[in-house]
Amino acid sequence: EVQLVESGGGLVQPGGSLRLSCAASGFIVSTNNMIWVRQAPGQGLEWVSLTYSGGDTEYADSVKGRFTVSRLNSENTLFLQMSSLRPEDTAFYYCAAEPPEDVWGTYRTWGQGTLVLVSS
Amino acid sequence: DIQMTQSPSSLSASVGDTVTITCRASQSISSYFNWFQQKPGKAPKLLIYAASSLQSGVPSRFSGSGSGTDFTLTIRSLQPEDFATYYCQQTYKTPYVFGQGTKLEIK
């Protein structure tokens, strides 16, 4: 079964750091384009980043310079390293995958999400 | 950045009705366009990709149309499980902006 599971969310103080994990099963993360999307409580969806299968990553302006995506192929896992966190980063964070056979930006597989709460 | 304008922001309908949600891009995005359904406390679920292709396992009462700048999601014969929030998304160019969402409620 194709599946993504996020973990690592929690309560962090403003200015702090947190690393989210997105573990895949049933497919190989490094062959897929992967995105992170977040959703503040009660609000809409916001795209955060796109990591191409080749490894390059693009970021939303709102997180550029503060968030970094990495991949550990041996663990088939994508990470989102978040630093200099702000209260407005409070959100559910989702990862999603586009299979290599798709060309239209088709993000079929989503994780269940993990909540990041930035508060003092 | 490409802007996505989704309308309406909310919609009331009855079981069995047909509803239409629209999304307009600020520039042409060809067919790099998705529709998602989201229920409270759940992750978004892909319904339509490439503007008009039905994701596997999604009921055929859902359909998408459009290309370029104007896109439509139609849900025919609404079922109780269809009451949710719907989002459009462009994947033509980053940032992959989402529409503001349409909350579909039971009348």
Interface residues (C-beta under 8 A of the other chain):
Chain A: I35 V37 G44 L45 E46 W47 L50 E58 A60 D61 Y94 A96 D102 W104 G105 T106 Y107 R108 W110 G111 Q112 G113
Chain B: S31 Y32 F33 N34 F36 Q38 K42 A43 P44 K45 L46 Y49 A50 S53 Q55 Y87 Q89 T91 Y92 T94 P95 Y96 V97 F98 G99 Q100 G101
